[in-house]
Structure formats: C-alpha cells, structure tokens
Amino acid sequence: MINKKLNILQIINEPWTSGITEYGLNLSRGLKRNGHNVVIAGLKGTVVEDGAKKHSIKYEILNNINSLSPFNICNSIRQINDILKKENIDVINTHRAEGQSLGFISNKLTGNRAVLIRTRGDQRVTKNNFLNRYLYRSFTDRIIVASRMAKEDHFNGFDIAGKIKVIPPAVDTDIFNPRVSGEKFRINYGIKKDEYLVGIIGRLDPVKGHYYFLEAASRLKDILPDVKYAVVGQEENIKLNELKNIAGSFGLQDKVIFSGFYKNIPEAAAGFDIGVIASIGSEAISRVCLEMMACGKPVIASRVGSIPEMITDGETGLLYDPKDSETLSEHVKNLVLNPELIKKIGLGAYSKVMDKYSIDTLTKNTEDAYFEALEEKWKKLL
C-alpha cells in the first residue's frame, strides 16, 4: 500500500459544536501530528476555527459554503479551487453534504487529482435519489461512517458497500482521563465526599431524555438518600425551568443540581461517580459517552445510535432500552450498592477508550482508507 505524507483538505462546515466537529478536529490533529500537511476549510467564528487555531492547523474561511445562492455556490467553488491548487491537495475529506458536492465540482475543475472522501457522523439517513447515488457511486472514493449502525442504515439501495469504511470517533485523552479532578465541580454544587453523584451531560433537548433521567431518580429518592443527581447542559429545545419544574413534581428539589452551561466539561465528568446517557434517539457519535468513559466513569446508557457499539454491557458500561426509567434506576442502584463494580466497570470503560477510541487509532484507520483510495485511483490512471 502507498505510504507517503499527504496534502489533505478537511472541509468541516458545521456551524455549531457537535460530534461532527469533534470528529473532524481530532482527525485533523492526528494527521498533522503524523506529518501530513492539513488544511481545514470552514465557517468563520466557529468552534472549528477556534480548534484549528489552538492546534496550529491552517484554516481557510468558506463563509458562504452552506448557502443555496448560485452566486455564493460559485464563490465557494472558486475558493476551494484555489486551495486545491495552492496546497496541491491529494485528499479532500468532507464532513457535510455541501462540502461533498462542492468538493466534487472543484476536484473536477482542477484536474481530478485528489480522492474525495465523505465522512458521515450524523444520524440522518442519506436520501436515495439519482443525484446522491450518482455522487456516491461515481465520484466519492470512500465513505467513512462512525459506526456499524450507520453503515447498515444510511445507504440502503446505493450499492456502495465496498466503498464504506467504519472508523469510530476519538476522544481527546489529554483532556478526558482518570487523572482529571472533579473536586471543584463537586464543591461548587455542595456535593459531600460521602455522597454519590449521578450525572447527565448534554444540551437540554427532548431527544436527550432528561425526563426519564429524572423519573429514574424519583424511584430512588427514598431508597438511596446519599445519591445526588446533576444535569449539565445549556438550554436548547427545553428551558431549564421546565426541567426544574419536572424535578419538583417528582419531589427532587433537594436531590438534583442544574448547572446550565458549564464551560469545563472534563471537570464536570470527573465530578460524577456514575454517568448517564438517557437519550431516546440521536447519538450517532455520542461524544459525551466516550468522554465519561475516558474519565474512568461507569456509564449507564440507552441502546440508541452507536452506543451499543461503544459499551459492552456489564463490562465497560450498562445498557437499557430508551425510556425505560425503571431499568435505569435499577442500574444506578446496583452500582451505588456495589462500589467495587463502579471501579471495575470504570476501568473497563477507560481501557476500551484507549484501545479503540484514541486519536492515534482514528488517525491510523483513516490514513489506511486514504492510501487505499489513492492507490485505486492511481491504478486506474496507469
């Protein structure tokens, strides 16, 4: 297989923080660390731009790439053309549909030198229409998906199974690891040393299942008096007061802390004794699940998205069916009453992250996909 230093363009035009942005930034860091020339192209003033600057990765602004205006589309193609020529790009790796379409056009206009890679890290199933089938079959050299679930669900009827590679996401273990202290978080919210803290992290949105998290807590309020609960995350489609009212209706006024937006997520995760993912959908990448596992925390998670691939039930976490607050509460109770099990599962979670979800593993697997695609392309040109 080909093995050389590559010129790589990552088009990460996600306007908000998500699993897609984290996946792309972690990959870009790993590729740069391995000696490749990496350029990220994306929107101005986003977490992607901040991340690129933080890690000294070249960043090109494509402010209108998400626009449907013909003028803006032409302008974005011109900008991508300039990057491809200036950087002599070998690989165009796109993380959203806009980048894939415009990357394909720019590649054609500049001589079709690069391979086009599409990374899918979201929950949406690709629409099975003529244009998508044509783009994926004829002009996309590899499709990278973050989970086996995505491979099975996203491309029914496309006849491209041979192009799809499952490459799970990574978590930054320099930031999330068992050495991180959660003492400040616990002190800030008055959690005593002899109290257990069970926490959930994520935007306040119905899909994240906060109601079922609180319902599970209500089942345990009299059985486990030394357990407190934390809801960490900023308002999105649910107001903080709505959740506080739900907690009040369950008689949890003194049991649940609501932090709202909390800047230091590693500190919050480290402050938990047990982590929970209560989602009733989504979780294509489940960044928070990996982050809590990397901190050595046992995670109780619903069987949605890619989570069943991340957690080996009973070994690296505990699983339950979405909306099943009774089983969720039983899992919490079982862990609290068995401190050694908390340690055992937490250690298993950390070991699994280091083995399968490190930035080094993500980078190596993606490099293999790039070189494989390049070798195929170059053979066709001979």
Secondary structure, DSSP 4 states (H G I P E B T S, - for coil): ------EEEEE---SS-SHHHHHHHHHHHHHHHTT-EEEEEE-TTSHHHHHHHHTT-EEEE-TTTT---HHHHHHHHHHHHHHHHHHT-SEEEESSHHHHHHHHHHHHHTTS-SEEEEEE-SSPPPP-SHHHHHIIIII--EEEESSHHHHHHTTTTS--GGGEEE------TTTSSTTS--HHHHHHTT--TTSEEEEEES-B-GGG-HHHHHHHHHHHTTT-TTEEEEEE--BSSS-HHHHHHHHHHTT-TTTEEEEES-S-HHHHHHH-SEEEE--SS--SS-HHHHHHHHTT--EEEES-TTHHHH--BTTTBEEE-TT-HHHHHHHHHHHHT-HHHHHHHHHHHHHHHHHHSSHHHHHHHHHHHHHHHHHHHHHHH-
